[in-house]
Each structure stands twice: as structure tokens, then as C-alpha cells.
Amino acid sequence: MDSFSRALDVAHDHAMGWLDSLGERPVPPQASVEEVIMALGPDLPQRGCPPEEAVALLAQACDPGLTAMASGRFFGFVIGGTHPAALAADWLVSAWDQNSGLRTLTPAHSAVEDVASAWLLDLLGLPIESAVGFTTGATMANFTGLAAGRDAVIRQAGWDVARRGLAGGPPVRVLVGAERHDTVDVALRYLGLGAPEVVDVDDQGRIRADALELALNRGDAGPVMVVLQAGNIHSGACDPFAETVQAAHRHGAWVHVDGAFGLWAAASPAYRHLVQGYEAADSWATDAHKTLNVPYDSGLCIVRDAAALQAAMGAHGAYLVRDETCQPLDKVPELSRRGRAIPVWAVLRCLGRDGVADLVERLCRHAAMFADALRTIPGVTVLNDVVLTQVCATFGSDERTDEVVQRLLADGTTWMTGSTWHGQRILRISVSNWSTTEDDVDRCVAAVRRVAREVG
Ligand SMILES: *Cc1c(COP(=O)(O)O)cnc(C)c1O
């Protein structure tokens, strides 16, 4: 017991020191990979050390090389911090060490997963009969939903993928918007489906319903999947679900929605209209480690037809060969996995329905504050309609924008990502952290203003 206690005490002290530093420390890392390797010591020692010494060395060596992604001033990529309830629950996940694949093996984790799944379907307004798989992230949630869809549309064409494989079977058309996330293509590649057919989008990156209808009409009546998006990583825009899901279903298509962060719009009465009609789709992917602020890695795949998910992911791989109750391992690619549902449950229990809505609304309010403030900086144009958590701005020319992005990183007050959208270099601000305050937003806007003035 003593060795657990000493090692956990060291970890706790360092964790508290780290969290305490987030308020003021620079957001970008202050050490390179090579410097951290040297601090860790590159050579495998012949003789080991007590657990607490290994943990102390790790914490000390890593500290300068850590990026303050959990800081309220981090607005890079589309990633969030960790909520206290989720972080503490995640420590219990490691302490409890439950292999959570089978219900009889861990009734506790299965119960938490059942309750969290039901709450998620309720919050997101998705069909209550859906199965929920706890994946590593939205990439694997996209993979899982699309695997269920691929097998289902091929099955409808009279071919059993599980038994016969893809070769020789009917080809599957996959239609996607021009601004889908790259991980959709990755998932399709893993699934042996190759590159998708690209459908035109509008000025906010939303798939055009008329273009989708045309594309659907163009093909033969074979197996089809349509991938829609809730939350464009640049504009935050959501596809027009009401029309597109209906059109896709008229053509017998499986409709998958990638909503890694945008799906959470559904949890707020003020933003639910953005995803209106998406509940008619067949599968949905989202992250818990983005908007819900649980630790990595935590994604969610939701599939309306639980049997289709089990056929694609389950150990048996046959449609309608079902256990009484679907096992957790039948809903995700992995057999063994950690108790990922536990931090999800903890943050939902802590926030409650109102707290989740409030979280979503606060993130959006901070994005709107950023947009309003950026518009007052000379030379700045906000390119997107700020409907959710994403803000994209240019600083007059590509060179000037890149210079601002670079200097902002050197300044260290905040981290915002440089990107390219619609042929222009941009500064992208993605608000994903529960702990960001209006004061953080003001400080970061001041940094952008300062840097823009320096660049001239
Ligand atoms: C982040 C993101 C993904 C990938 O999610 P991971 O959790 O990083 O695997 C997919 N789609 C969209 C729209 C995203 O924002």
C-alpha cells in the first residue's frame, strides 16, 4: 500500500501544481522534444527505482515541454480542457482498472455506461433505441458508424460482407460535402471504400442540398452512404439536415453525421435549431473530449439500428445473432478498453441538463465576443458567420495573417491555430474549454490587438 500511496501523492502534488500554473503560464511549450528527452534521460537504466521516483522524474522533465491545452487561453485546433469532475473520475478509472468489454465482468462500469448512454441520447435528442459505443475519439466514432452503415447498405443489396468480404460484392458510393473533416476520408480508407464523391458546399461550408440531390440522382440504385457534418471546423456551420437526410433516405442511403463538436448544439435549447432534422439520420459521431471537456481519449458513436452496429463490431459479426443485451465490446472496435464511460457520466452528473446547455452557450458566447472584438481591430475581417464556437479571421493579406499567427505564438498569452480557408490564410479561434472566462477572452483579444499593431 505504501508504494501506491507515495506514488499517488507525488502525482497529486504535481497535478495540482500543473493546474495551478494554468492561470498564468505561457500557453505554448517552453522546451523542445530533444530537451525533454535529455531531461528524462535517453538511456534505459540497468536498475530501476521506486515508483514515486519515476513519477517525480517524469513530472519534472515533462513540465516545460507541456502545452497548456487545459488553459482557458488555449483556442487551438478544436480541443478543450478537462472538467474537474471528469479528471477526478478518470483517476478512479485508472485506480479501478476495469476491463470494460463485458457486462458480467464489470457490472459497475456497464451500469455507468448504460446510464451515461441514455442521458446522452436524451441530451442530444437522438432516438432512444440507439446503441452508444465509447470509442477513443471522433475518428474511430466515424469509422464505427460508417462500418455499421457500409455493412448495412451492402446487406440490403444481398451481399454479406462479414462472410464474403468486399471483393466481388456491390460497390458502395459514398457522398460527402467538400468541407468534411479529413478523418471521414481516413475512416473510409480503413473501411476499404477508397475516396468519396465530393458534393459542393455553400459559402459557410455546408453541403448544398440541391447538389446532393443531383449527385444522388446521377448514380445507379446500388448501396449508398451520405456523410453529413454538424460543426465545420472553420465556420462551425451545420449541414441542412432536414432536407438532406430526407433526400438521402429516399435513395435508400445510410446517413452518418460527423458532429465531433457540433453535435452538442443539440444540448442547448438556444442552438438546437442548428441541427434540426439530424435526428432522422442513421449514425452519429461525436467527441466527449472536445465540448464535454473529459480527458482524452473519449469519443462516442451512436447508431440507431443497434443490431447493425453489433453485426459490424461484435465478436459474432452476423446480423440478428444478438445476445440478450448487447455487450459493450460489441459496439466498438476494441475488445479490451478502459472505463471510458466513467468520466463522461461524472461530468454529466455534475453539470446536469442545465449545466450542459450552459456550457455550450458559454462557449458560443465567448466565440461571439472574440468575433465582435476582432472586428474592431484595424485590417481584420471575420470570414465566417459565427454561429457556434469557431471564428476565422484574416489580417488583410496572407503574409500579414501568417505574421500575426507566428508572433502570437511567440507572445505566449494564447494559442490560436493558423489555417487556410477558402483560399485565404486565417487565424482560427476555437472555443472549447469550460474554464475560459470573459477575462481570458479580453486578455487574448488584447494580445491579438498588440501583435496586429506590431505587425503594422
Ligand atoms: C476533431 C474532429 C474529428 C476527429 O476527432 P478525434 O477525436 O480527434 O479523432 C472529426 N471530425 C470533426 C468535425 C472534428 O472536429
The ligand as an ORCA input file, in Angstrom:
! r2SCAN-3c Opt
* xyz 0 1
  C     -11.843     16.697    -34.142
  C     -12.709     16.255    -35.229
  C     -12.668     14.940    -35.716
  C     -11.658     13.936    -35.219
  O     -11.839     13.698    -33.856
  P     -10.723     12.982    -32.954
  O     -11.407     12.919    -31.635
  O      -9.544     13.883    -32.966
  O     -10.433     11.651    -33.529
  C     -13.566     14.580    -36.690
  N     -14.452     15.456    -37.181
  C     -14.522     16.745    -36.765
  C     -15.551     17.666    -37.352
  C     -13.655     17.184    -35.763
  O     -13.724     18.450    -35.327
*
